Amino acid sequence: MPATTKKFTPEIDAKLYKEFVSAAKQNGQSQRYILEQALAFYLHNVVPLQYLVRHEVMKDFEQSVAANRDLIQRLAK
């Protein structure tokens, strides 16, 4: 059974598009292949990591570390 496909036409930054087309040509790959690989990588590797620690939690942690830097350094000794 052939793979199901879905057509879509995104608008992207012109400079990024030029890089995308150039990379496809240089690697002897189709634009479709590169786009599918990039989307798969993003969806399977980047998106899941965004939910490990919420932005607000990291911001509060960084503020706490900055506020308590002297104490942290003394405890480390």
Secondary structure by P-SEA (a helix, b strand, c coil): ccbbbbbbbbbccaaaaaaaaaaaaaacccaaaaaaaaaaaaaaccccccccccaaaaaaaaaaaaaaaaaaaaaac
